[in-house]
């Protein structure tokens, strides 16, 4: 986990920073995460693929772990 400033969406608070934490992964995982099933929105910043978990319900943790595992497997298969 690394310190990370998320951003407010639209409306009157658009782009207002929200201090928090993000899970930092290999930057190469961004594309397979975004195109996987389920798709996981990841941001690449300063050489890390960041997953801001602020809006991920605890009940979805295992699903997210499976998505990251599948993305890693796809990345390894494509690099062979």
C-alpha positions as CSV (number, residue, x, y, z in Angstrom):
1,X,0.0,0.0,0.0
2,X,1.2,3.5,-0.8
3,X,-0.2,6.9,0.0
4,X,-2.4,8.1,-2.8
5,X,-4.7,11.0,-3.6
6,X,-7.9,9.9,-5.2
7,X,-10.1,12.4,-6.9
8,X,-13.7,13.4,-6.5
9,X,-15.8,12.7,-9.6
10,X,-18.1,15.4,-11.2
11,X,-20.2,18.1,-9.7
12,X,-19.0,21.0,-7.6
13,X,-16.1,19.0,-6.2
14,X,-14.6,17.7,-9.4
15,X,-11.0,16.8,-9.1
16,X,-10.8,17.7,-5.4
17,X,-8.0,15.4,-3.9
18,X,-9.0,12.8,-1.4
19,X,-6.0,11.5,0.6
20,X,-6.0,7.8,1.1
21,X,-4.2,4.6,0.1
22,X,-3.8,2.5,-3.0
23,X,-2.5,-0.9,-3.7
24,X,0.6,-0.6,-5.9
25,X,1.2,-3.3,-8.5
26,X,3.4,-3.8,-11.5
27,X,2.6,-1.2,-14.2
28,X,2.2,-4.0,-16.8
29,X,-0.9,-5.2,-15.1
30,X,-2.9,-2.1,-15.9
31,X,-4.0,-3.2,-19.4
32,X,-4.9,-6.8,-18.5
33,X,-6.9,-5.6,-15.5
34,X,-8.8,-3.1,-17.6
35,X,-9.6,-5.7,-20.2
36,X,-10.3,-8.6,-17.9
37,X,-13.6,-9.9,-16.6
38,X,-14.5,-8.2,-14.4
39,X,-12.8,-5.1,-15.6
40,X,-10.8,-3.4,-12.9
41,X,-10.0,0.3,-13.3
42,X,-6.3,0.9,-12.6
43,X,-4.3,4.1,-12.8
44,X,-0.6,4.1,-13.7
45,X,1.3,6.8,-11.8
46,X,5.0,7.1,-11.0
47,X,5.7,3.6,-12.4
48,X,3.1,1.8,-10.4
49,X,-0.3,0.4,-11.3
50,X,-2.5,1.7,-8.6
51,X,-5.8,0.3,-7.3
52,X,-7.7,2.8,-5.2
53,X,-9.7,0.5,-2.9
54,X,-11.8,3.3,-1.4
55,X,-15.0,2.3,-3.3
56,X,-14.5,-1.4,-3.4
57,X,-16.9,-3.1,-0.9
58,X,-15.3,-5.6,1.4
59,X,-17.6,-8.2,0.0
60,X,-15.8,-7.8,-3.4
61,X,-12.3,-8.3,-2.0
62,X,-12.0,-12.0,-3.2
63,X,-13.4,-11.1,-6.6
64,X,-10.7,-8.4,-6.9
65,X,-8.0,-10.8,-5.8
66,X,-9.1,-13.3,-8.5
67,X,-9.1,-10.5,-11.1
68,X,-5.5,-9.5,-10.2
69,X,-4.4,-13.2,-10.3
70,X,-6.1,-13.7,-13.7
71,X,-4.4,-10.5,-15.0
72,X,-1.0,-11.8,-13.9
73,X,-1.6,-15.1,-15.5
74,X,-2.7,-13.5,-18.8
75,X,0.4,-11.3,-18.7
76,X,2.7,-14.3,-18.2
77,X,1.0,-16.2,-21.0
78,X,1.4,-13.3,-23.4
79,X,5.1,-12.9,-22.6
80,X,6.0,-16.5,-23.5
